[in-house]
Each structure stands twice: as C-alpha cells, then as structure tokens.
Amino acid sequence: MDTDIKDRIADLCARVIAAPDGSEEFGGAMAELRSALNEHAENLRRQIASLRKKGFPQSGDTAEG
C-alpha cells in the first residue's frame, strides 16, 4: 500500500503541474493531493507509534550508555 500512495501522490503532483493556474482541474487536483499527503502522513505516524511500542529508540535517544 505504501507504494500505491506514493504513486498516487506522484500522479497528483503531475496533474497539479500540468493544470492551468486557477482552473477547476487545478483546484480538484490540489484537494486530492492534500488529502493523499494527509493520508500518507497519518500512515507514517501509525508506523512510528507501532515501532515505539516495540521498543525502537526515538531520534533523541543515543547509543551511548
């Protein structure tokens, strides 16, 4: 699924770039892109939370002890 969302985001970026500024197509593609980016960010947040529950170190943790 991760690849699917990344492909969808890439496709939406291409649609935004190709659409005329201020057009209905531009606005629609931007709304879809915003939604896809939010979905991807939420998926990443869930993955990070899952890793933390499994005991993986956070970025502020050090290997020294």
OpenMM code with the backbone's topology and positions (N, CA, C; nanometers):
from openmm import Vec3, app, unit

residues = "MET ASP THR ASP ILE LYS ASP ARG ILE ALA ASP LEU CYS ALA ARG VAL ILE ALA ALA PRO ASP GLY SER GLU GLU PHE GLY GLY ALA MET ALA GLU LEU ARG SER ALA LEU ASN GLU HIS ALA GLU ASN LEU ARG ARG GLN ILE ALA SER LEU ARG LYS LYS GLY PHE PRO GLN SER GLY ASP THR ALA GLU GLY".split()
positions = [
    Vec3(0.0819, -0.1197, 0.0000),
    Vec3(0.0000, 0.0000, 0.0000),
    Vec3(0.0859, 0.1255, 0.0000),
    Vec3(0.1986, 0.1203, 0.0639),
    Vec3(0.2868, 0.2360, 0.0709),
    Vec3(0.3263, 0.2843, -0.0683),
    Vec3(0.3568, 0.1902, -0.1567),
    Vec3(0.3932, 0.2261, -0.2936),
    Vec3(0.2735, 0.2862, -0.3659),
    Vec3(0.1541, 0.2342, -0.3404),
    Vec3(0.0340, 0.2867, -0.4047),
    Vec3(0.0130, 0.4338, -0.3715),
    Vec3(0.0252, 0.4699, -0.2450),
    Vec3(0.0033, 0.6090, -0.2054),
    Vec3(0.1136, 0.6980, -0.2623),
    Vec3(0.2359, 0.6489, -0.2651),
    Vec3(0.3449, 0.7283, -0.3221),
    Vec3(0.3238, 0.7495, -0.4714),
    Vec3(0.2774, 0.6465, -0.5410),
    Vec3(0.2464, 0.6597, -0.6837),
    Vec3(0.1313, 0.7572, -0.7045),
    Vec3(0.0304, 0.7488, -0.6185),
    Vec3(-0.0839, 0.8403, -0.6285),
    Vec3(-0.0393, 0.9846, -0.6063),
    Vec3(0.0474, 1.0067, -0.5094),
    Vec3(0.0982, 1.1416, -0.4830),
    Vec3(0.1778, 1.1929, -0.6029),
    Vec3(0.2620, 1.1081, -0.6606),
    Vec3(0.3397, 1.1481, -0.7786),
    Vec3(0.2477, 1.1837, -0.8947),
    Vec3(0.1448, 1.1029, -0.9171),
    Vec3(0.0496, 1.1303, -1.0250),
    Vec3(-0.0245, 1.2619, -1.0016),
    Vec3(-0.0643, 1.2844, -0.8768),
    Vec3(-0.1353, 1.4087, -0.8445),
    Vec3(-0.0446, 1.5299, -0.8602),
    Vec3(0.0820, 1.5167, -0.8240),
    Vec3(0.1775, 1.6265, -0.8442),
    Vec3(0.1866, 1.6608, -0.9924),
    Vec3(0.1930, 1.5582, -1.0766),
    Vec3(0.1997, 1.5807, -1.2211),
    Vec3(0.0729, 1.6504, -1.2707),
    Vec3(-0.0433, 1.6099, -1.2170),
    Vec3(-0.1693, 1.6749, -1.2563),
    Vec3(-0.1712, 1.8213, -1.2155),
    Vec3(-0.1225, 1.8507, -1.0951),
    Vec3(-0.1187, 1.9897, -1.0474),
    Vec3(-0.0279, 2.0735, -1.1365),
    Vec3(0.0882, 2.0193, -1.1695),
    Vec3(0.1837, 2.0928, -1.2537),
    Vec3(0.1257, 2.1193, -1.3923),
    Vec3(0.0541, 2.0206, -1.4463),
    Vec3(0.0012, 2.0330, -1.5822),
    Vec3(-0.1244, 2.1196, -1.5909),
    Vec3(-0.1957, 2.1349, -1.4810),
    Vec3(-0.3226, 2.2085, -1.4832),
    Vec3(-0.2985, 2.3593, -1.4901),
    Vec3(-0.3829, 2.4290, -1.5645),
    Vec3(-0.3722, 2.5762, -1.5679),
    Vec3(-0.4017, 2.6359, -1.4301),
    Vec3(-0.3259, 2.7379, -1.3935),
    Vec3(-0.3469, 2.8049, -1.2640),
    Vec3(-0.4913, 2.8532, -1.2522),
    Vec3(-0.5477, 2.8308, -1.1365),
    Vec3(-0.6817, 2.8801, -1.1086),
    Vec3(-0.7938, 2.8010, -1.1726),
    Vec3(-0.7616, 2.6980, -1.2475),
    Vec3(-0.8653, 2.6185, -1.3140),
    Vec3(-0.9329, 2.5236, -1.2162),
    Vec3(-1.0477, 2.4724, -1.2564),
    Vec3(-1.1185, 2.3745, -1.1752),
    Vec3(-1.0345, 2.2471, -1.1612),
    Vec3(-0.9654, 2.2103, -1.2675),
    Vec3(-0.8780, 2.0927, -1.2660),
    Vec3(-0.7664, 2.1107, -1.1629),
    Vec3(-0.7074, 2.2303, -1.1586),
    Vec3(-0.6014, 2.2609, -1.0624),
    Vec3(-0.6541, 2.2486, -0.9197),
    Vec3(-0.7690, 2.3107, -0.8939),
    Vec3(-0.8268, 2.3066, -0.7592),
    Vec3(-0.8598, 2.1652, -0.7150),
    Vec3(-0.9160, 2.0867, -0.8054),
    Vec3(-0.9501, 1.9483, -0.7726),
    Vec3(-0.8269, 1.8643, -0.7452),
    Vec3(-0.7242, 1.8813, -0.8302),
    Vec3(-0.6006, 1.8049, -0.8121),
    Vec3(-0.5316, 1.8448, -0.6816),
    Vec3(-0.5348, 1.9729, -0.6485),
    Vec3(-0.4744, 2.0180, -0.5229),
    Vec3(-0.5469, 1.9587, -0.4023),
    Vec3(-0.6790, 1.9544, -0.4086),
    Vec3(-0.7565, 1.8968, -0.2975),
    Vec3(-0.7240, 1.7487, -0.2818),
    Vec3(-0.7160, 1.6766, -0.3928),
    Vec3(-0.6824, 1.5345, -0.3869),
    Vec3(-0.5403, 1.5139, -0.3351),
    Vec3(-0.4486, 1.6002, -0.3788),
    Vec3(-0.3090, 1.5900, -0.3349),
    Vec3(-0.2990, 1.6154, -0.1849),
    Vec3(-0.3667, 1.7157, -0.1374),
    Vec3(-0.3670, 1.7468, 0.0057),
    Vec3(-0.4192, 1.6279, 0.0860),
    Vec3(-0.5257, 1.5671, 0.0379),
    Vec3(-0.5835, 1.4513, 0.1050),
    Vec3(-0.4865, 1.3326, 0.1045),
    Vec3(-0.4227, 1.3079, -0.0092),
    Vec3(-0.3278, 1.1964, -0.0198),
    Vec3(-0.2076, 1.2188, 0.0717),
    Vec3(-0.1601, 1.3421, 0.0793),
    Vec3(-0.0471, 1.3731, 0.1671),
    Vec3(-0.0858, 1.3541, 0.3141),
    Vec3(-0.2061, 1.3963, 0.3495),
    Vec3(-0.2541, 1.3756, 0.4872),
    Vec3(-0.2655, 1.2274, 0.5191),
    Vec3(-0.3161, 1.1492, 0.4244),
    Vec3(-0.3272, 1.0044, 0.4433),
    Vec3(-0.1896, 0.9418, 0.4632),
    Vec3(-0.0941, 0.9833, 0.3810),
    Vec3(0.0418, 0.9292, 0.3906),
    Vec3(0.1056, 0.9670, 0.5247),
    Vec3(0.0874, 1.0914, 0.5667),
    Vec3(0.1424, 1.1361, 0.6951),
    Vec3(0.0820, 1.0560, 0.8102),
    Vec3(-0.0478, 1.0300, 0.8042),
    Vec3(-0.1131, 0.9524, 0.9098),
    Vec3(-0.0608, 0.8086, 0.9116),
    Vec3(-0.0397, 0.7512, 0.7936),
    Vec3(0.0180, 0.6163, 0.7868),
    Vec3(0.1568, 0.6141, 0.8506),
    Vec3(0.2374, 0.7151, 0.8238),
    Vec3(0.3713, 0.7213, 0.8820),
    Vec3(0.3649, 0.7374, 1.0334),
    Vec3(0.2714, 0.8200, 1.0808),
    Vec3(0.2552, 0.8364, 1.2260),
    Vec3(0.2197, 0.7040, 1.2934),
    Vec3(0.1310, 0.6267, 1.2294),
    Vec3(0.0936, 0.4964, 1.2851),
    Vec3(0.2131, 0.4018, 1.2871),
    Vec3(0.2933, 0.4036, 1.1806),
    Vec3(0.4117, 0.3179, 1.1750),
    Vec3(0.5103, 0.3537, 1.2857),
    Vec3(0.5312, 0.4823, 1.3075),
    Vec3(0.6232, 0.5275, 1.4120),
    Vec3(0.5712, 0.4865, 1.5494),
    Vec3(0.4417, 0.5040, 1.5719),
    Vec3(0.3832, 0.4646, 1.7008),
    Vec3(0.4002, 0.3147, 1.7238),
    Vec3(0.3822, 0.2370, 1.6197),
    Vec3(0.3990, 0.0921, 1.6309),
    Vec3(0.5431, 0.0554, 1.6643),
    Vec3(0.6373, 0.1214, 1.6000),
    Vec3(0.7789, 0.0951, 1.6279),
    Vec3(0.8153, 0.1332, 1.7711),
    Vec3(0.7613, 0.2442, 1.8185),
    Vec3(0.7896, 0.2872, 1.9552),
    Vec3(0.7356, 0.1870, 2.0554),
    Vec3(0.6187, 0.1304, 2.0273),
    Vec3(0.5615, 0.0292, 2.1166),
    Vec3(0.6492, -0.0951, 2.1222),
    Vec3(0.7201, -0.1227, 2.0133),
    Vec3(0.8078, -0.2396, 2.0074),
    Vec3(0.9436, -0.2114, 2.0704),
    Vec3(0.9643, -0.0877, 2.1168),
    Vec3(1.0873, -0.0557, 2.1872),
    Vec3(1.1980, 0.0033, 2.1017),
    Vec3(1.1676, 0.0436, 1.9786),
    Vec3(1.2702, 0.1073, 1.8973),
    Vec3(1.3014, 0.2441, 1.9560),
    Vec3(1.4287, 0.2858, 1.9503),
    Vec3(1.4668, 0.4143, 2.0085),
    Vec3(1.4090, 0.5322, 1.9310),
    Vec3(1.3854, 0.6398, 2.0029),
    Vec3(1.3406, 0.7626, 1.9397),
    Vec3(1.4624, 0.8401, 1.8922),
    Vec3(1.4428, 0.9403, 1.8094),
    Vec3(1.5549, 1.0142, 1.7498),
    Vec3(1.6429, 1.0824, 1.8552),
    Vec3(1.5889, 1.1173, 1.9703),
    Vec3(1.6665, 1.1820, 2.0751),
    Vec3(1.7499, 1.0856, 2.1593),
    Vec3(1.7228, 0.9561, 2.1428),
    Vec3(1.7987, 0.8556, 2.2188),
    Vec3(1.9374, 0.8392, 2.1598),
    Vec3(2.0335, 0.8042, 2.2450),
    Vec3(2.1700, 0.7814, 2.1962),
    Vec3(2.2098, 0.6379, 2.2193),
    Vec3(2.3061, 0.5928, 2.1443),
    Vec3(2.3565, 0.4552, 2.1575),
    Vec3(2.4511, 0.4410, 2.2761),
    Vec3(2.5015, 0.5549, 2.3244),
    Vec3(2.5968, 0.5503, 2.4364),
    Vec3(2.5204, 0.5252, 2.5663),
    Vec3(2.5837, 0.4600, 2.6579),
    Vec3(2.5111, 0.4378, 2.7813),
    Vec3(2.5946, 0.4112, 2.8966),
] * unit.nanometer
topology = app.Topology()
chain = topology.addChain("A")
for resn in residues:
    res = topology.addResidue(resn, chain)
    for name in ("N", "CA", "C"):
        topology.addAtom(name, app.Element.getBySymbol(name[0]), res)
